[in-house]
Amino acid sequence: MTPRSLPLWLALVLALLCGALVAIQSRINGELGSRLGDGFTAASISFGSGLVILCIALAIAPVGRRGLARVREALRDRRLRWWYVCGGAAGSFLVLSQGLAAAALGVALFTVAVVAGQTLSGLVLDRVGIGPGGRRPLTPARLVGALLALVAVTWAVSAQFGGSAPVLLMLLPFIAGLGTGWQQAVNGQVRVVAESALTATFINFAVGTTVLVVLMLVRWGVGGMPQRLPAEPWLYIGGALGCVFIGVTALLVRITGVLLLGLATVAGQLAAALLLDLLLPTAGHQLAFSTIGGTLLAIVAVAIASVRWRGRTRAGA
């Protein structure tokens, strides 16, 4: 089945599952960073392990190598601008903002700021037509869905609000959210040029790993290296989950657009986080009713945003 023949409802289901992978990956990478006492090293391990997996996949799959050749040719002919292959840098900035701002702001404010940036980015990028699906109209349904998603996320994390946090520091996760939407859009464009999701995912991880390794080396120069690595194998599967997420979203963004893809992955992330809190709760964290209500409202927001106002369009025509 090609991206064009994939129905929208199935694309949204896959996007929800991708969001669930993000929640699981966050829990794994967070635990790895806690064990190491170094979030930069944990992020570099996650990105780096994903890059190793993708290098093996490229060695096995000729379609990925042919995709790299197409991307090189498109860059040389300027059919593809150089900044389209820098999507992985946005992922690196998100990780950086987690290390710099999440602890000071708290998870609640950090999450709301990221989703606000991602939602605004999706609206603008779809309107301008940066994504591979081209321009998408700013319909009432999409606006209502975007606003509902922001309300849903705020409600879901409202139990965690409290304390005084530097408001200006919220700019970091907000900019990271803007970058997340841009990352999904440009990765989708690279996938179209390469005719391979594997190629787009590899380029994303290569750029992201390079940025994070530089940051990790700087961190080591200032604070020293971690003493030892944890022995549990499951702490090192975050990169594999990231490969699936980037590859599938690069495929889906052409169908859903940037905004709808972002809303669906956020809803999937909230739903998976809810299940993780129920099945594998962390110490000192209690499940609140607001988390359940916000998660359900986020799913409703995705459904509303996916409504196509065909009748009104025909009447206008």
TORDREN-375017 format. One record per residue (C-alpha): x, y, z. Coordinates in pm, whole numbers, padded with zeros to 5 digits, always signed. Each point is the difference from the previous one (the first is absolute). Layout:
TORDREN-375017
XYZ ...
***
This chain:
TORDREN-375017
+00000+00000+00000 +00143+00340-00104 -00033+00319+00206 -00255+00142-00242 -00226-00308+00028 +00013-00012+00380 -00338+00118+00141 +00004+00292+00242 -00152-00198+00288 +00275-00262-00023 +00268+00271-00019 -00141+00153+00319 +00001-00336+00177 +00366-00046-00097 +00075+00354+00121 -00162-00079+00336 +00221-00309+00028 +00304+00213-00087 -00092+00234+00283 -00018-00300+00232 +00356-00089-00101 +00112+00349+00100 -00143-00045+00349 +00175-00336+00040 +00323+00141-00138 -00018+00295+00240 -00042-00234+00296 +00297-00213-00115 +00230+00293-00081 -00098+00173+00323 +00094-00307+00201 +00329-00034-00190 +00081+00365+00063 -00082-00044+00369 +00226-00305+00031 +00286+00178-00179 -00057+00335+00168 +00051+00157-00344 -00289+00073-00237 +00230+00098-00287 +00176-00337+00006 -00334-00182+00021 -00133+00192-00301 +00321-00066-00197 -00026-00371+00077 -00362-00003-00112 +00065+00184-00327 +00327-00184-00058 -00151-00346+00045 -00275+00095-00244 +00263+00113-00250 +00182-00334+00032 -00327-00185-00071 -00061+00218-00304 +00355-00053-00132 -00060-00376+00012 -00337+00048-00173 +00165+00207-00274 +00261-00270-00053 -00276-00258-00045 -00259+00203-00194 +00110+00143-00339 -00307+00228-00006 +00149+00204+00283 +00331+00046-00179 -00177+00098-00321 -00195+00252+00206 +00324+00157+00124 +00116+00038-00360 -00328+00171-00092 +00032+00240+00293 +00360+00086-00094 -00108+00068-00357 -00295+00213+00115 +00228+00203+00228 +00251+00049-00281 -00274+00113-00240 -00160+00214+00275 -00331-00177-00040 +00038-00066+00374 +00134+00278+00221 +00274-00095+00247 -00212+00087+00303 -00250-00273-00091 +00257-00261+00108 +00057+00165+00340 -00317-00127+00165 +00200-00202+00249 +00137+00322+00150 -00352+00084+00120 -00016-00330+00185 +00333+00080+00160 -00127+00340+00112 -00301-00165+00163 +00234-00224+00199 +00213+00302+00091 -00304+00193+00122 -00098-00298+00214 +00336+00012+00172 -00004+00376+00049 -00365+00080+00073 -00203-00307+00102 +00127-00014+00357 -00045+00374+00061 -00343+00024-00163 -00138-00337+00105 -00136-00262-00240 -00341+00169-00021 +00110+00344-00120 +00267-00154-00220 -00255-00225-00175 -00252+00279-00052 +00269+00225-00151 +00119-00273-00239 -00353-00084-00117 -00082+00370-00044 +00303+00043-00224 -00071-00319-00192 -00363+00095-00060 +00082+00352-00120 +00275-00142-00221 -00243-00251-00153 -00256+00271-00082 +00259+00228-00164 +00192-00270-00188 -00319-00151-00141 -00119+00345-00110 +00333+00084-00165 +00039-00348-00149 +00340-00101+00135 -00106-00363+00047 -00014-00252-00284 -00380+00015-00012 +00010+00361-00118 -00218+00283+00127 -00298-00085+00219 -00279+00249+00075 -00050+00145+00347 -00352-00139+00055 -00213+00057+00310 +00030-00369+00085 +00379+00016+00002 +00001+00313+00216 -00247-00149+00248 +00197-00326+00010 +00325+00187+00065 -00151+00206+00283 -00161-00309+00153 +00335-00180-00010 +00163+00282+00197 -00286-00009+00255 +00027-00380+00019 +00374-00001+00070 -00034+00280+00256 -00279-00192+00173 +00189-00329-00013 +00305+00142+00179 -00184+00250+00223 +00049-00220+00307 +00374+00060-00032 -00020+00379+00001 +00139+00179+00300 +00291+00205+00120 +00167+00295-00161 +00176-00049-00331 +00186+00251-00220 -00251+00079-00274 +00270+00111-00246 +00151-00348+00023 -00319-00129-00168 +00137+00145-00325 +00241-00295-00028 -00266-00277-00008 -00228+00224-00209 +00274+00040-00265 +00066-00374+00026 -00367-00061-00077 +00022+00228-00302 +00300-00204-00113 -00184-00329+00044 -00264+00098-00255 +00270+00124-00238 +00193-00326+00047 -00301-00209-00103 -00062+00221-00303 +00355-00004-00138 +00048-00371+00073 -00311-00062-00206 +00145+00204-00287 +00325-00197+00015 -00196-00325-00008 -00181+00110-00315 +00326+00094-00176 +00179-00315+00115 -00305-00223-00064 +00104-00175+00322 -00102+00053+00364 +00320-00183+00096 +00213+00267-00165 -00190+00285+00166 +00031-00168+00340 +00372-00063-00047 +00069+00363-00090 -00203+00119+00300 +00194-00223+00239 +00338+00082-00155 -00054+00375+00050 -00153-00040+00346 +00276-00233+00121 +00270+00238-00123 -00151+00293+00191 -00053-00203+00318 +00350-00153-00002 +00150+00351-00019 -00216+00109+00294 +00091-00316+00191 +00373+00062-00046 -00043+00356+00126 -00192-00135+00298 +00279-00251+00070 +00258+00278-00017 -00190+00198+00264 -00133-00271+00232 +00185-00319-00087 -00112-00333-00145 -00254-00234+00162 +00168-00264+00217 -00167-00305-00154 -00285-00108-00225 -00308-00183+00138 -00020-00370-00083 -00374-00031-00079 -00047-00049-00379 -00345+00165-00011 +00157+00336+00086 +00162+00008-00345 -00303-00056-00227 -00099+00370-00011 +00190+00045-00325 -00187-00285-00168 -00333+00151+00103 +00116+00335-00137 +00083-00160-00336 -00356-00131-00029 -00148+00337+00102 +00203+00211-00246 -00044-00245-00286 -00376-00040+00037 -00071+00371+00059 +00207+00091-00307 -00236-00229-00192 -00322+00125+00161 +00053+00377-00017 -00083+00005-00371 -00346-00140+00080 -00085+00178+00324 +00185+00328-00029 +00226+00137+00272 -00275+00120+00238 -00211-00315+00002 +00307-00221+00032 +00118+00203+00300 -00341-00012+00170 -00029-00377-00052 +00348-00073+00135 -00068+00220+00305 -00325-00189+00065 +00181-00332-00034 +00273+00120+00233 -00254+00098+00267 -00186-00330-00034 +00318-00206+00030 +00120+00208+00296 -00335-00066+00166 +00037-00375-00050 +00358+00009+00126 -00115+00182+00315 -00267-00267+00051 +00216-00305-00069 +00351+00121+00094 -00041+00297+00233 +00305+00196+00107 +00074+00075+00364 -00185+00300+00143 -00229+00041-00302 -00376-00044+00038 -00241-00027-00289 -00244+00295-00006 -00345+00025-00159 +00124+00299-00202 +00251-00227-00174 -00278-00234-00115 -00230+00285-00106 +00275+00186-00184 +00105-00313-00188 -00356-00068-00118 -00042+00364-00104 +00323-00018-00201 -00140-00293-00200 -00321+00198-00061 +00215+00293-00121 +00165-00225-00260 -00341-00118-00122 -00128+00358-00034 +00314+00124-00176 -00025-00283-00254 -00350+00105-00113 +00002+00126-00357 -00244+00279-00077 -00078-00118-00350 -00356+00124-00002 +00102+00358+00081 +00278-00013-00259 -00242-00109-00274 -00249+00269+00100 +00273+00264-00025 +00099-00132-00341 
***
